[in-house]
Every structure is written in C-alpha cells, then in structure tokens.
Amino acid sequence: MNNKSSLLKSLKFNYQLGKRTWFGTGGNCKLFLEVNSINQLINTIRIAKKFLPILVIGSGSNVIIRDGGFKGIVIKLGGNFRKIEIDKSNSVLSVGAGTKDLEVAKFCVEKNISGLEFLSGIPGTIGGNIKMNAGCYGNQISDNLIDCTIIDEKLNKKIVKKKEIEFHYRKSSFDNGQIIIEARFKIQKNNKSKIKKKISTISDKRKKSQPVSSRTGGSTFTNPNSYPAWKLIDEIDYRGKQLGGAKVSNLHSNFLINYKNASSLDLEMLGEEIKNKVWEKRRINLKWELIRIGEFKKV
Ligand SMILES: Cc1cc2nc3c(=O)[nH]c(=O)nc-3n(C[C@H](O)[C@H](O)[C@H](O)COP(=O)(O)OP(=O)(O)OC[C@H]3O[C@@H](n4cnc5c(N)ncnc54)[C@H](O)[C@@H]3O)c2cc1C
C-alpha cells in the first residue's frame, strides 16, 4: 500500500473522538486520521488548514472532549512517530512523539536506561508529555530533555533546544500550532534491577493512591503554589461527590471519574462546582490541568 492510500484508509469522517479519550466522554470530530511520516503530516496540514481547525492528540489521557465535539480535523501520530532509538555514542535516546510512555519505560528497562522510570505510570505519549511537562514523584519529562523536533506554524521542521522552551509545572511554552514530532533525551545508565525496583515502587504507589483502572483524565486541577489540590477538595468535603454520571474519586479527590455514563458536561460542571466551593472557602482559584476541547452540545 503506498503512502497516499494508507493515509486515505486511516481517514475517518464524523469520528467518535470522545470515545477514544481516557474519560470516554464527549462528541465527535469532523475528520480523524493517523499520519505515519513527516511528509504525510505536513501535506495533511497544508491541505486541511485551509478548511478546518487542526488538533493533534496523543493518548487522550489529559483531555475532556466536550459533548458538541470538535469541528475540525484531529491528527494522531503513528508509524515513524513511534520509534525509539539510541545513538551510536550510546548517550542520546531519540523518541518519536507518538510513542506511548509505557513503551519508552519498557525500552529503558531493557537497555538499562535510568531517569525515565516515572513514565511507566503515565498513560500518555511523549508528544503529550512534553506539551504538558508531565511528571510525577519528583521527576518531569523536561529533566533529561536535550531538544525537540517540531513542525512549526509555517510547516517548517525545526529543532528546538531545551533552553529555548519554557517549562513550568504541567505546561510548556509550545502553542497549539506547533506539533512536537520527536524528543531527544540524555541517557543515564543504571543497574537493571534498580530501574525495575523504581518502576515497581511507582506502580505500587499509584495503585494505592489513584483510580488507575477507572475512566479518568488524571489530575483535574494543578496544585496551586505547590499546595495539593486534593487537600483543598477534601476541605470542601467533595471526595466521592457525584454530579450526573461524574464522580470525584474516593481514592484521589483531584481525580474526576466517568462513573456511570457521564457526559463531558457532567465532568466539567462537577469541576466548576469544586472551583467555586474552593474559592468561597479559601479564596484560592483552582486552575484546570485537564485540557477542555471543542464545543458544548446545543440543547
Ligand atoms: C490514570 C492517569 C494518571 C495520570 N498521571 C499523571 C501523572 O502522574 N503526571 C502527569 O503529569 N500527568 C498524568 N496524567 C495526565 C496525562 O497522562 C499526561 O498529561 C500526558 O502527558 C498526556 O499525554 P497524552 O499523549 O495522552 O496527551 P493528550 O491528552 O492526548 O493531549 C494533551 C495535550 O497535548 C497536546 N498534544 C498531544 N500530542 C502532541 C504533539 N505531538 N505535539 C503537540 N501537542 C500535542 C494535545 O493537543 C493536548 O493539548 C494521568 C492521566 C491518567 C488518565
């Protein structure tokens, strides 16, 4: 199958985007397709941007797609964007932006690479991780980053060095017109058993403290000035609180879950209710970490 026909085969109209996010809620997008190479990516955007807004999505583990859907084209990075390679000097790890975190973590165990163990617990892709500066238990994706290759707004392929990127807590300076296609990391070597131990400690901690087998989007709000958002939510007594089919997790109160066929509106209204109550009680303005995409459903 040539490049063009494989691309056309992956093209889906009126695709149920919401269903393929971790929450599993929300509406459709006009078009959805998986691109496998830089040429396919650039050619698709060149044509599509004349007609439709464009969104690149990873695993959909940090997003709420609103019930009215996204009236645009959604691109997923597959094929060549899911490569993991070590350079000849054995000091640089290159990872395609569509690669899943768990695949990277498994590769690192196999090759005795340390520093990215925390990815074993994050259900995203490298592109989504960099955009969100994902991290946990004291590590974040920017720590060992050397540079990123991106496709910029003018459709040029560009290497952006770490020092040119602003990384803050759960956000980066990349804007929506910039597509991350690859990231390179410094390799730190360690003993395989130590790497495995770190991963199993992370996994144990997560299972005890997060609803990892529920339909969720991870942390709902960022921690304001390092004060845990979950504590604020507990202070207003919202652990376990339900609104429609949405629920505040009993295990971790900063996680919302799609408990019983929730709509995205249920999730968002529950989140907004939490924000209001926390503001009333503590005069602290919680900020959404979850990225909310698309339109509300018209009634
Ligand atoms: C159970 C669970 C646990 C979680 N635990 C953590 C945690 O411990 N720490 C943490 O930081 N996060 C956590 N998350 C949130 C989430 O996994 C991370 O934010 C992750 O980095 C999102 O990656 P993704 O590929 O799913 O991105 P998506 O959710 O698909 O997208 C997130 C944003 O990134 C953009 N994006 C995606 N790919 C690209 C790309 N290639 N180029 C440019 N922009 C792109 C999207 O447009 C969107 O704006 C958790 C989520 C769940 C469901």
The ligand as an SDF file (V2000), in Angstrom:
LIG
                    3D

 53 58  0  0  0  0  0  0  0  0999 V2000
   -4.7210    7.4640   35.2680 C   0  0  0  0  0  0  0  0  0  0  0  0
   -3.9550    8.7020   34.8600 C   0  0  0  0  0  0  0  0  0  0  0  0
   -2.8070    9.0700   35.5590 C   0  0  0  0  0  0  0  0  0  0  0  0
   -2.0940   10.2050   35.1990 C   0  0  0  0  0  0  0  0  0  0  0  0
   -0.9750   10.5300   35.9190 N   0  0  0  0  0  0  0  0  0  0  0  0
   -0.2540   11.6130   35.5520 C   0  0  0  0  0  0  0  0  0  0  0  0
    0.9330   11.9690   36.2880 C   0  0  0  0  0  0  0  0  0  0  0  0
    1.3200   11.3210   37.2340 O   0  0  0  0  0  0  0  0  0  0  0  0
    1.6250   13.0570   35.8890 N   0  0  0  0  0  0  0  0  0  0  0  0
    1.2320   13.8260   34.8360 C   0  0  0  0  0  0  0  0  0  0  0  0
    1.9120   14.7940   34.5090 O   0  0  0  0  0  0  0  0  0  0  0  0
    0.1190   13.5110   34.1340 N   0  0  0  0  0  0  0  0  0  0  0  0
   -0.6290   12.4330   34.4610 C   0  0  0  0  0  0  0  0  0  0  0  0
   -1.7560   12.1210   33.7600 N   0  0  0  0  0  0  0  0  0  0  0  0
   -2.2000   13.0080   32.6690 C   0  0  0  0  0  0  0  0  0  0  0  0
   -1.6610   12.6330   31.2680 C   0  0  0  0  0  0  0  0  0  0  0  0
   -1.3800   11.2530   31.1680 O   0  0  0  0  0  0  0  0  0  0  0  0
   -0.4340   13.4480   30.8750 C   0  0  0  0  0  0  0  0  0  0  0  0
   -0.6990   14.8340   30.8610 O   0  0  0  0  0  0  0  0  0  0  0  0
    0.1210   13.0570   29.4980 C   0  0  0  0  0  0  0  0  0  0  0  0
    1.3080   13.7600   29.2930 O   0  0  0  0  0  0  0  0  0  0  0  0
   -0.8410   13.3750   28.3630 C   0  0  0  0  0  0  0  0  0  0  0  0
   -0.3560   12.7290   27.1940 O   0  0  0  0  0  0  0  0  0  0  0  0
   -1.3270   12.3510   26.0030 P   0  0  0  0  0  0  0  0  0  0  0  0
   -0.4870   11.8040   24.9200 O   0  0  0  0  0  0  0  0  0  0  0  0
   -2.4230   11.4960   26.4890 O   0  0  0  0  0  0  0  0  0  0  0  0
   -1.8660   13.7960   25.5980 O   0  0  0  0  0  0  0  0  0  0  0  0
   -3.3690   14.1590   25.2200 P   0  0  0  0  0  0  0  0  0  0  0  0
   -4.2080   14.0390   26.4430 O   0  0  0  0  0  0  0  0  0  0  0  0
   -3.7710   13.4350   24.0090 O   0  0  0  0  0  0  0  0  0  0  0  0
   -3.1670   15.7090   24.8570 O   0  0  0  0  0  0  0  0  0  0  0  0
   -2.8070   16.6370   25.8700 C   0  0  0  0  0  0  0  0  0  0  0  0
   -2.4030   17.9490   25.1740 C   0  0  0  0  0  0  0  0  0  0  0  0
   -1.1900   17.7590   24.4680 O   0  0  0  0  0  0  0  0  0  0  0  0
   -1.3540   18.0850   23.0820 C   0  0  0  0  0  0  0  0  0  0  0  0
   -0.5260   17.1760   22.3000 N   0  0  0  0  0  0  0  0  0  0  0  0
   -0.5490   15.8230   22.2770 C   0  0  0  0  0  0  0  0  0  0  0  0
    0.3940   15.3520   21.4480 N   0  0  0  0  0  0  0  0  0  0  0  0
    1.0340   16.4330   20.9290 C   0  0  0  0  0  0  0  0  0  0  0  0
    2.1050   16.5960   19.9990 C   0  0  0  0  0  0  0  0  0  0  0  0
    2.7160   15.5670   19.4230 N   0  0  0  0  0  0  0  0  0  0  0  0
    2.5020   17.8700   19.6820 N   0  0  0  0  0  0  0  0  0  0  0  0
    1.8870   18.9480   20.2550 C   0  0  0  0  0  0  0  0  0  0  0  0
    0.8680   18.8500   21.1350 N   0  0  0  0  0  0  0  0  0  0  0  0
    0.4530   17.6050   21.4800 C   0  0  0  0  0  0  0  0  0  0  0  0
   -2.8590   17.9340   22.8170 C   0  0  0  0  0  0  0  0  0  0  0  0
   -3.2850   18.7240   21.7130 O   0  0  0  0  0  0  0  0  0  0  0  0
   -3.4220   18.4240   24.1400 C   0  0  0  0  0  0  0  0  0  0  0  0
   -3.4170   19.8360   24.1580 O   0  0  0  0  0  0  0  0  0  0  0  0
   -2.5150   10.9920   34.1010 C   0  0  0  0  0  0  0  0  0  0  0  0
   -3.6570   10.6200   33.3790 C   0  0  0  0  0  0  0  0  0  0  0  0
   -4.3850    9.4920   33.7550 C   0  0  0  0  0  0  0  0  0  0  0  0
   -5.5930    9.1140   32.9480 C   0  0  0  0  0  0  0  0  0  0  0  0
  1  2  1  0
  2  3  1  0
  2 52  2  0
  3  4  2  0
  4  5  1  0
  4 50  1  0
  5  6  2  0
  6  7  1  0
  6 13  1  0
  7  8  2  0
  7  9  1  0
  9 10  1  0
 10 11  2  0
 10 12  1  0
 12 13  2  0
 13 14  1  0
 14 15  1  0
 14 50  1  0
 15 16  1  0
 16 17  1  0
 16 18  1  0
 18 19  1  0
 18 20  1  0
 20 21  1  0
 20 22  1  0
 22 23  1  0
 23 24  1  0
 24 25  2  0
 24 26  1  0
 24 27  1  0
 27 28  1  0
 28 29  2  0
 28 30  1  0
 28 31  1  0
 31 32  1  0
 32 33  1  0
 33 34  1  0
 33 48  1  0
 34 35  1  0
 35 36  1  0
 35 46  1  0
 36 37  1  0
 36 45  1  0
 37 38  2  0
 38 39  1  0
 39 40  1  0
 39 45  2  0
 40 41  1  0
 40 42  2  0
 42 43  1  0
 43 44  2  0
 44 45  1  0
 46 47  1  0
 46 48  1  0
 48 49  1  0
 50 51  2  0
 51 52  1  0
 52 53  1  0
M  END
$$$$
